Amino acid sequence: MTTSHRQVRCPVCADEFEWPDEPMVWLYNQAAGRYEAFDVSTVSSVKQADLRRGGYRKCPNPSGDMVEHFIPASYGDYGEPLVIGLVGAPSSGKTHLLTSMVRQMHINGLASHGITVSALDFLRHRRFREQFITPLEQGGALPGTGTGMTEAADILLLRAPTGDRPLVFFDVAGEDLVNPDARNRSTRFLLGVDAVIFVHASEDPLETGQSSTASENRSFELAIERLRDRRIPAAIVVTKSDRLRFVPPAERWLHGGDEHTVNAARIRAESRDVYAYLHHAGAGASLRPFEAFPRCTLHFTSASGGDAVPVETDGPTRWHFPRGFRPSRVLEPLVSILAMTGAISGHEAEKVGMP
């Protein structure tokens, strides 16, 4: 780790500021439900490091346009953060995909690439685990993302052969993503993303019955227009692909299971098949990221392994996956993003997403 001064973009308010080298950190008081300032210079160096690892810094928010907020005290001590946003319409499966992705990373799903992850923001990750990962592991379907969310879903520490860096995920409600209001704070995360995962539910074009020329994906279109001038990588993901497990070309990839190496030719082949599927299904609008971004890959994934069914209760209807939680290929889009952003290096990684 280093303590040199550098500019950092806050993952909450998107303001940039100089990362401070100061002894003051904020510790969260669980009983009182608030952050409290603590001068770590009064304790030993070992305790200082531990408190910084679990503590927070108050963001100065130079623009003064958000309420008081805190980010991990060690956020600026590592390499450049990798900020990934998930974009998709309501009910496209963004939350299930992100939850499965984070869970698979935590059970060493990236080990074959020499990568491990751990929580960087302990409070945020605990909340994410309690609200999303644990229910999904127990076979429960997750609710959609609430509207008005402005903060990152999870902030992790990615340890890779190329260096350690914060890994930040944003999952914003589809209703917010299609809101064209320029003052919409929920989409501010787009100002600081380093890559985008565009999420398309497999059944969407089949339900609308639109032609490829008439189809519309407002969440994709608005995000593309805000990001068009930035040369960042992207991935297009067809979620709920378990519904296509007997339908070519998706069945070929789903039956193949998870991959453990970076193979640019294989990724290009899957991208070609997903492109053909979306074009044939009449989802031409969902292919626009492929045209808008210089490096883009396409993937079939299944975050749960099957459809959820309702459970009869005396209260509100609950949904669960009767076949259990069985994710498939959910890390493939992330591996492509990691290759295209340099977190995974090598000759094959350099070719991922290239025309």
C-alpha positions as CSV (number, residue, x, y, z in Angstrom):
1,M,0.0,0.0,0.0
2,T,1.0,3.6,-0.5
3,T,0.0,6.9,1.3
4,S,1.0,9.3,-1.5
5,H,-1.5,12.1,-2.3
6,R,-3.6,11.6,-5.4
7,Q,-6.9,12.6,-6.7
8,V,-9.7,10.1,-5.9
9,R,-13.3,10.1,-7.2
10,C,-15.8,9.4,-4.5
11,P,-18.0,6.3,-5.5
12,V,-21.0,7.9,-3.8
13,C,-21.1,11.6,-4.9
14,A,-18.8,11.3,-8.0
15,D,-16.8,14.4,-6.8
16,E,-13.0,14.3,-7.1
17,F,-10.7,15.4,-4.2
18,E,-7.2,14.9,-3.0
19,W,-7.0,11.8,-0.8
20,P,-5.8,13.0,2.6
21,D,-2.9,11.7,4.6
22,E,-4.3,12.3,8.1
23,P,-4.6,10.4,11.3
24,M,-8.4,10.9,11.7
25,V,-10.7,8.1,10.7
26,W,-14.4,7.5,11.4
27,L,-15.5,4.3,13.1
28,Y,-19.1,3.1,12.9
29,N,-20.8,2.8,16.3
30,Q,-23.2,-0.1,15.8
31,A,-25.1,0.5,19.1
32,A,-25.5,4.3,18.5
33,G,-26.0,3.9,14.7
34,R,-23.6,6.6,13.8
35,Y,-20.0,7.3,12.7
36,E,-17.6,8.7,15.3
37,A,-14.2,10.3,14.7
38,F,-11.1,8.7,16.1
39,D,-7.5,9.8,16.0
40,V,-5.5,6.7,15.2
41,S,-2.1,8.4,16.0
42,T,-2.8,7.8,19.6
43,V,-2.4,4.0,19.2
44,S,0.3,1.6,18.0
45,S,1.1,1.2,14.3
46,V,-0.4,-2.3,14.3
47,K,-3.7,-0.9,15.7
48,Q,-3.5,2.1,13.3
49,A,-3.4,-0.2,10.3
50,D,-6.3,-2.3,11.6
51,L,-8.5,0.7,12.4
52,R,-7.8,2.2,9.0
53,R,-8.7,-1.1,7.4
54,G,-12.1,-1.2,9.1
55,G,-12.7,2.6,9.4
56,Y,-14.0,5.3,7.1
57,R,-13.2,8.8,5.9
58,K,-15.8,11.5,5.5
59,C,-16.1,12.6,1.9
60,P,-15.6,16.3,1.6
61,N,-18.1,16.5,-1.2
62,P,-16.7,19.6,-2.8
63,S,-19.9,20.2,-4.8
64,G,-21.9,20.2,-1.6
65,D,-24.8,18.5,-3.3
66,M,-25.2,15.4,-1.2
67,V,-25.9,14.5,2.5
68,E,-22.9,13.5,4.7
69,H,-21.4,10.2,3.5
70,F,-18.4,8.0,4.2
71,I,-16.1,5.8,2.2
72,P,-13.6,3.2,3.4
73,A,-10.5,4.8,5.0
74,S,-8.2,2.6,2.8
75,Y,-10.0,3.3,-0.5
76,G,-7.2,5.6,-1.7
77,D,-4.4,3.4,-0.5
78,Y,-4.6,1.0,-3.4
79,G,-4.4,1.2,-7.2
80,E,-7.0,2.9,-9.3
81,P,-10.5,1.8,-8.4
82,L,-12.4,-0.3,-11.0
83,V,-16.0,1.0,-11.0
84,I,-18.5,-1.2,-12.8
85,G,-22.1,-0.2,-13.4
86,L,-25.0,-2.6,-14.3
87,V,-27.5,-1.1,-16.7
88,G,-30.8,-2.7,-17.6
89,A,-34.6,-2.3,-17.8
90,P,-36.8,-3.1,-14.8
91,S,-37.0,-6.9,-14.1
92,S,-34.0,-7.6,-16.4
93,G,-32.3,-9.6,-13.6
94,K,-29.5,-7.1,-12.7
95,T,-29.8,-7.7,-9.0
96,H,-29.7,-11.5,-9.3
97,L,-26.8,-11.3,-11.7
98,L,-24.7,-9.0,-9.5
99,T,-25.5,-11.0,-6.3
100,S,-24.5,-14.3,-8.0
101,M,-21.4,-12.6,-9.4
102,V,-20.3,-11.3,-6.0
103,R,-21.0,-14.6,-4.3
104,Q,-19.1,-16.6,-6.9
105,M,-16.1,-14.3,-6.5
106,H,-16.1,-14.8,-2.7
107,I,-16.0,-18.6,-3.1
108,N,-12.8,-18.3,-5.2
109,G,-14.5,-18.3,-8.6
110,L,-11.6,-16.2,-10.0
111,A,-8.8,-18.3,-8.5
112,S,-7.8,-19.7,-11.8
113,H,-7.0,-16.2,-12.9
114,G,-4.9,-15.6,-9.8
115,I,-7.5,-13.2,-8.4
116,T,-9.2,-13.1,-4.9
117,V,-11.7,-10.6,-3.5
118,S,-12.5,-9.5,0.0
119,A,-14.7,-6.8,1.5
120,L,-13.2,-3.3,1.5
121,D,-16.3,-1.6,2.9
122,F,-17.2,-4.1,5.7
123,L,-20.5,-2.5,6.6
124,R,-21.7,-2.2,3.0
125,H,-20.7,-5.8,2.2
126,R,-22.4,-7.2,5.4
127,R,-25.6,-5.4,4.4
128,F,-25.3,-6.8,0.8
129,R,-24.7,-10.3,2.1
130,E,-27.6,-10.2,4.5
131,Q,-30.1,-8.6,2.0
132,F,-29.1,-10.4,-1.2
133,I,-26.4,-13.2,-1.0
134,T,-27.8,-15.2,1.9
135,P,-31.5,-15.2,0.7
136,L,-30.3,-16.2,-2.8
137,E,-28.2,-19.0,-1.4
138,Q,-31.2,-20.3,0.5
139,G,-33.2,-20.4,-2.8
140,G,-35.2,-17.2,-2.3
141,A,-35.9,-14.9,-5.2
142,L,-34.7,-11.3,-4.7
143,P,-36.8,-8.1,-4.9
144,G,-35.9,-5.6,-7.5
145,T,-33.6,-2.7,-6.7
146,G,-35.4,0.1,-4.9
147,T,-35.7,3.4,-6.7
148,G,-33.8,6.4,-5.6
149,M,-30.6,4.5,-4.8
150,T,-27.5,6.7,-5.1
151,E,-24.7,4.6,-3.4
152,A,-22.7,1.6,-4.6
153,A,-24.2,-1.8,-4.1
154,D,-20.8,-3.2,-2.8
155,I,-17.2,-2.1,-2.5
156,L,-14.7,-4.9,-2.6
157,L,-10.9,-5.3,-2.7
158,L,-9.6,-7.0,-5.8
159,R,-6.2,-8.7,-5.4
160,A,-4.8,-9.6,-8.8
161,P,-1.3,-10.3,-10.2
162,T,-1.5,-6.8,-11.8
163,G,-2.1,-5.2,-8.4
164,D,-4.6,-4.6,-5.7
165,R,-7.5,-2.2,-6.4
166,P,-11.0,-1.4,-5.1
167,L,-13.8,-3.0,-7.1
168,V,-17.0,-1.0,-7.0
169,F,-20.4,-2.2,-8.3
170,F,-23.5,0.0,-9.0
171,D,-26.9,-1.6,-9.4
172,V,-29.5,1.1,-10.0
173,A,-33.3,0.5,-10.5
174,G,-34.4,0.2,-14.1
175,E,-37.0,2.9,-13.4
176,D,-34.3,5.3,-12.4
177,L,-32.2,4.4,-15.4
178,V,-34.9,5.4,-17.9
179,N,-35.6,8.7,-16.1
180,P,-34.2,11.4,-18.5
181,D,-34.0,14.1,-15.8
182,A,-30.4,15.4,-15.9
183,R,-30.6,16.0,-12.1
184,N,-31.4,12.4,-11.4
185,R,-28.8,11.5,-8.8
186,S,-29.4,7.8,-9.2
187,T,-27.6,7.7,-12.5
188,R,-24.7,9.9,-11.4
189,F,-22.6,6.8,-11.1
190,L,-22.3,6.8,-14.9
191,L,-19.9,9.8,-14.5
192,G,-17.3,7.6,-12.9
193,V,-17.7,4.1,-14.3
194,D,-14.7,2.3,-15.9
195,A,-16.9,-0.3,-17.5
196,V,-20.6,-1.2,-18.0
197,I,-22.4,-4.4,-18.0
198,F,-25.6,-4.1,-20.0
199,V,-28.3,-6.6,-18.9
200,H,-31.0,-7.9,-21.2
201,A,-33.5,-10.5,-20.0
202,S,-33.8,-13.4,-22.4
203,E,-37.6,-13.2,-22.6
204,D,-38.0,-9.5,-23.2
205,P,-38.2,-9.3,-27.0
206,L,-40.3,-12.5,-27.2
207,E,-42.9,-10.9,-25.0
208,T,-43.0,-7.6,-26.9
209,G,-43.0,-9.2,-30.3
210,Q,-41.2,-6.2,-31.7
211,S,-39.1,-6.3,-34.8
212,S,-35.3,-5.5,-34.6
213,T,-36.0,-2.1,-36.2
214,A,-38.9,-1.2,-33.9
215,S,-37.5,-2.5,-30.6
216,E,-36.4,0.0,-27.9
217,N,-34.3,-0.3,-24.8
218,R,-34.5,3.1,-23.1
219,S,-32.1,2.2,-20.2
220,F,-29.4,1.2,-22.7
221,E,-30.0,4.2,-24.9
222,L,-29.8,6.8,-22.2
223,A,-26.7,5.2,-20.7
224,I,-25.0,5.0,-24.1
225,E,-25.7,8.7,-24.8
226,R,-24.2,9.7,-21.5
227,L,-21.1,7.5,-22.0
228,R,-20.6,7.8,-25.8
229,D,-17.6,10.1,-25.6
230,R,-15.8,7.8,-23.1
231,R,-13.8,4.9,-24.5
232,I,-14.7,2.4,-21.8
233,P,-15.2,-1.4,-22.3
234,A,-18.7,-3.0,-22.1
235,A,-20.3,-6.4,-21.9
236,I,-23.8,-7.3,-23.0
237,V,-25.4,-10.1,-20.9
238,V,-28.4,-12.1,-21.7
239,T,-29.7,-13.1,-18.3
240,K,-32.2,-15.8,-17.4
241,S,-30.6,-17.9,-20.1
242,D,-31.6,-21.1,-18.4
243,R,-34.9,-20.6,-20.3
244,L,-32.8,-21.1,-23.4
245,R,-30.9,-24.2,-22.2
246,F,-32.4,-26.3,-25.0
247,V,-32.3,-23.5,-27.6
248,P,-29.3,-23.1,-29.9
249,P,-27.0,-21.3,-29.7
250,A,-27.4,-20.7,-26.0
251,E,-27.5,-24.4,-25.1
252,R,-24.0,-24.8,-26.3
253,W,-22.6,-22.3,-23.8
254,L,-24.8,-23.2,-20.9
255,H,-24.0,-26.9,-21.1
256,G,-20.3,-26.0,-21.3
257,G,-20.5,-24.4,-17.8
258,D,-18.0,-22.0,-16.2
259,E,-14.7,-21.3,-17.9
260,H,-11.3,-21.1,-16.1
261,T,-9.1,-19.5,-18.7
262,V,-9.1,-16.4,-20.8
263,N,-9.5,-17.4,-24.4
264,A,-10.1,-14.5,-26.8
265,A,-11.3,-16.8,-29.6
266,R,-13.8,-18.5,-27.4
267,I,-15.1,-15.2,-26.0
268,R,-15.5,-13.9,-29.6
269,A,-17.4,-17.1,-30.6
270,E,-19.8,-16.7,-27.7
271,S,-20.2,-13.0,-28.5
272,R,-21.0,-13.9,-32.1
273,D,-23.7,-16.4,-31.0
274,V,-25.3,-13.9,-28.5
275,Y,-25.3,-11.2,-31.2
276,A,-27.1,-13.6,-33.6
277,Y,-29.6,-14.6,-30.9
278,L,-30.5,-11.0,-30.0
279,H,-30.8,-10.0,-33.7
280,H,-33.0,-13.0,-34.5
281,A,-35.1,-12.4,-31.4
282,G,-35.9,-8.8,-32.5
283,A,-33.8,-7.2,-29.8
284,G,-31.8,-4.9,-32.0
285,A,-31.8,-2.1,-29.5
286,S,-30.0,-4.2,-27.0
287,L,-27.1,-4.6,-29.4
288,R,-26.4,-0.9,-29.6
289,P,-23.7,-1.0,-26.9
290,F,-21.7,-3.3,-29.3
291,E,-21.8,-0.5,-31.8
292,A,-21.1,2.4,-29.4
293,F,-18.1,1.0,-27.4
294,P,-14.7,0.2,-28.9
295,R,-14.4,-3.1,-26.9
296,C,-17.5,-5.1,-26.1
297,T,-18.2,-8.8,-25.4
298,L,-21.6,-10.6,-25.2
299,H,-22.5,-13.5,-22.9
300,F,-25.2,-16.0,-22.0
301,T,-25.7,-16.3,-18.2
302,S,-28.1,-17.8,-15.6
303,A,-27.9,-16.2,-12.2
304,S,-30.1,-18.7,-10.5
305,G,-30.5,-21.8,-12.7
306,G,-34.2,-21.6,-13.1
307,D,-37.5,-19.7,-12.7
308,A,-38.9,-18.7,-9.3
309,V,-42.3,-19.9,-8.3
310,P,-44.7,-18.3,-5.7
311,V,-44.9,-19.7,-2.2
312,E,-48.3,-19.6,-0.4
313,T,-48.2,-17.8,2.8
314,D,-50.6,-15.8,5.0
315,G,-48.7,-12.7,4.3
316,P,-47.2,-11.2,1.1
317,T,-46.4,-13.6,-1.7
318,R,-42.8,-14.9,-1.5
319,W,-41.0,-16.4,-4.4
320,H,-38.3,-19.1,-4.4
321,F,-36.3,-21.3,-6.8
322,P,-37.7,-24.9,-6.4
323,R,-34.5,-26.4,-8.0
324,G,-32.3,-24.4,-5.7
325,F,-29.7,-21.8,-6.5
326,R,-27.5,-22.9,-9.4
327,P,-25.7,-20.0,-11.1
328,S,-24.0,-20.6,-14.5
329,R,-21.4,-18.5,-16.3
330,V,-22.1,-15.4,-14.2
331,L,-18.4,-14.6,-13.9
332,E,-17.8,-14.7,-17.7
333,P,-18.8,-11.1,-18.3
334,L,-16.8,-9.9,-15.3
335,V,-13.7,-11.9,-16.6
336,S,-14.0,-10.1,-19.9
337,I,-14.3,-6.7,-18.2
338,L,-11.2,-7.5,-16.1
339,A,-9.3,-8.5,-19.2
340,M,-10.4,-5.3,-21.1
341,T,-9.5,-3.0,-18.1
342,G,-6.1,-4.6,-17.5
343,A,-6.9,-6.3,-14.2
344,I,-6.2,-9.6,-16.0
345,S,-3.1,-9.3,-18.3
346,G,-1.5,-11.4,-21.0
347,H,-1.7,-11.8,-24.8
348,E,-5.2,-13.4,-24.7
349,A,-6.5,-10.7,-22.4
350,E,-5.3,-8.0,-24.7
351,K,-7.4,-9.4,-27.6
352,V,-10.7,-9.7,-25.6
353,G,-13.4,-7.5,-27.0
354,M,-11.4,-6.4,-30.0
355,P,-13.0,-6.5,-33.5
